[in-house]
Amino acid sequence: MTVNGLAFSSDASMLAAVGGGGQGGIWNAKTGLQARTLKRLPASAGIVRFSRDGKQLIVIGTDGIVEVLETATGEQAAQFSVKPVN
C-alpha cells in the first residue's frame, strides 16, 4: 500500500493509514498489530483523522469524498461530498 495519510488517535493507542486505491487500516500503536482493515475508502484517500474520542475515523479523498468510519468495526457511519468554497 502506498501511504498517503497517517493519523494517531488522541490517546496515541491507534495509528490509521490510508493510501491509493482505497486501501487503509488501523493498527495498535503499542504492539504494531493490525486491528482493522479499512475497505471501500475513497480511491484518492489522502487525509485521515480520528475523532477526539477515537470512536470514528474521518477519511477525505482529493476528489472531495468524505467517509466517516466506526473504528471498532471499520463500518461506514456516513459518506458525503464536499466542494471548495470560492
C-alpha positions as YAML, in Angstrom:
chain: A
units: angstrom
residues:
- id: 1
  name: MET
  ca: [0.00, 0.00, 0.00]
- id: 2
  name: THR
  ca: [1.24, 3.46, -0.88]
- id: 3
  name: VAL
  ca: [0.61, 5.58, 2.21]
- id: 4
  name: ASN
  ca: [-0.98, 8.96, 1.52]
- id: 5
  name: GLY
  ca: [-2.11, 9.82, 5.07]
- id: 6
  name: LEU
  ca: [-1.37, 8.84, 8.68]
- id: 7
  name: ALA
  ca: [-3.00, 9.75, 11.98]
- id: 8
  name: PHE
  ca: [-2.59, 8.82, 15.63]
- id: 9
  name: SER
  ca: [-5.61, 8.69, 17.92]
- id: 10
  name: SER
  ca: [-5.64, 11.37, 20.64]
- id: 11
  name: ASP
  ca: [-4.51, 8.84, 23.25]
- id: 12
  name: ALA
  ca: [-1.81, 7.52, 20.85]
- id: 13
  name: SER
  ca: [-3.11, 3.95, 21.16]
- id: 14
  name: MET
  ca: [-4.10, 3.63, 17.48]
- id: 15
  name: LEU
  ca: [-2.47, 4.52, 14.19]
- id: 16
  name: ALA
  ca: [-4.50, 4.79, 10.99]
- id: 17
  name: ALA
  ca: [-3.06, 4.78, 7.49]
- id: 18
  name: VAL
  ca: [-4.79, 5.33, 4.16]
- id: 19
  name: GLY
  ca: [-3.45, 5.05, 0.67]
- id: 20
  name: GLY
  ca: [-4.15, 4.96, -3.00]
- id: 21
  name: GLY
  ca: [-6.67, 2.55, -4.40]
- id: 22
  name: GLY
  ca: [-8.98, 2.87, -1.40]
- id: 23
  name: GLN
  ca: [-6.79, 0.86, 0.95]
- id: 24
  name: GLY
  ca: [-6.27, 1.51, 4.64]
- id: 25
  name: GLY
  ca: [-6.01, 0.09, 8.10]
- id: 26
  name: ILE
  ca: [-5.89, 0.73, 11.83]
- id: 27
  name: TRP
  ca: [-3.01, -0.60, 13.92]
- id: 28
  name: ASN
  ca: [-2.40, -0.94, 17.64]
- id: 29
  name: ALA
  ca: [0.36, 1.65, 18.11]
- id: 30
  name: LYS
  ca: [1.94, -0.21, 21.03]
- id: 31
  name: THR
  ca: [2.09, -3.72, 19.55]
- id: 32
  name: GLY
  ca: [2.19, -2.87, 15.85]
- id: 33
  name: LEU
  ca: [-0.52, -5.44, 15.15]
- id: 34
  name: GLN
  ca: [-3.18, -4.54, 12.62]
- id: 35
  name: ALA
  ca: [-6.53, -4.21, 14.39]
- id: 36
  name: ARG
  ca: [-8.72, -3.47, 11.37]
- id: 37
  name: THR
  ca: [-8.61, -3.38, 7.58]
- id: 38
  name: LEU
  ca: [-10.49, -0.46, 6.09]
- id: 39
  name: LYS
  ca: [-12.38, -1.11, 2.88]
- id: 40
  name: ARG
  ca: [-14.35, 0.99, 0.44]
- id: 41
  name: LEU
  ca: [-12.34, 4.14, 1.10]
- id: 42
  name: PRO
  ca: [-12.23, 6.94, -1.47]
- id: 43
  name: ALA
  ca: [-9.77, 5.85, -4.18]
- id: 44
  name: SER
  ca: [-7.90, 9.12, -3.70]
- id: 45
  name: ALA
  ca: [-7.80, 8.92, 0.13]
- id: 46
  name: GLY
  ca: [-5.14, 11.25, 1.42]
- id: 47
  name: ILE
  ca: [-6.30, 12.84, 4.67]
- id: 48
  name: VAL
  ca: [-7.20, 10.81, 7.76]
- id: 49
  name: ARG
  ca: [-8.15, 12.00, 11.25]
- id: 50
  name: PHE
  ca: [-9.55, 10.36, 14.37]
- id: 51
  name: SER
  ca: [-12.46, 11.96, 16.21]
- id: 52
  name: ARG
  ca: [-11.49, 13.32, 19.63]
- id: 53
  name: ASP
  ca: [-12.94, 10.29, 21.40]
- id: 54
  name: GLY
  ca: [-11.28, 7.88, 18.93]
- id: 55
  name: LYS
  ca: [-14.56, 6.20, 18.06]
- id: 56
  name: GLN
  ca: [-14.66, 7.42, 14.48]
- id: 57
  name: LEU
  ca: [-12.19, 7.93, 11.68]
- id: 58
  name: ILE
  ca: [-12.64, 10.60, 9.03]
- id: 59
  name: VAL
  ca: [-11.08, 9.91, 5.62]
- id: 60
  name: ILE
  ca: [-11.05, 12.57, 2.92]
- id: 61
  name: GLY
  ca: [-10.17, 12.00, -0.71]
- id: 62
  name: THR
  ca: [-8.70, 14.56, -3.05]
- id: 63
  name: ASP
  ca: [-11.96, 14.29, -5.00]
- id: 64
  name: GLY
  ca: [-13.93, 15.72, -2.05]
- id: 65
  name: ILE
  ca: [-15.45, 12.41, -0.91]
- id: 66
  name: VAL
  ca: [-15.58, 12.18, 2.90]
- id: 67
  name: GLU
  ca: [-16.04, 8.85, 4.70]
- id: 68
  name: VAL
  ca: [-16.81, 8.61, 8.40]
- id: 69
  name: LEU
  ca: [-15.95, 5.14, 9.73]
- id: 70
  name: GLU
  ca: [-16.51, 3.45, 13.09]
- id: 71
  name: THR
  ca: [-13.06, 2.50, 14.42]
- id: 72
  name: ALA
  ca: [-14.41, -0.52, 16.34]
- id: 73
  name: THR
  ca: [-15.80, -2.17, 13.22]
- id: 74
  name: GLY
  ca: [-14.43, -0.31, 10.21]
- id: 75
  name: GLU
  ca: [-18.02, 0.10, 9.01]
- id: 76
  name: GLN
  ca: [-19.18, 3.27, 7.29]
- id: 77
  name: ALA
  ca: [-21.17, 5.65, 9.50]
- id: 78
  name: ALA
  ca: [-21.59, 8.36, 6.86]
- id: 79
  name: GLN
  ca: [-20.43, 9.44, 3.42]
- id: 80
  name: PHE
  ca: [-20.76, 12.80, 1.74]
- id: 81
  name: SER
  ca: [-19.08, 15.05, -0.77]
- id: 82
  name: VAL
  ca: [-17.61, 18.47, -0.10]
- id: 83
  name: LYS
  ca: [-16.88, 21.11, -2.67]
- id: 84
  name: PRO
  ca: [-14.47, 24.01, -2.31]
- id: 85
  name: VAL
  ca: [-16.00, 27.37, -1.49]
- id: 86
  name: ASN
  ca: [-14.91, 30.12, -3.85]
...
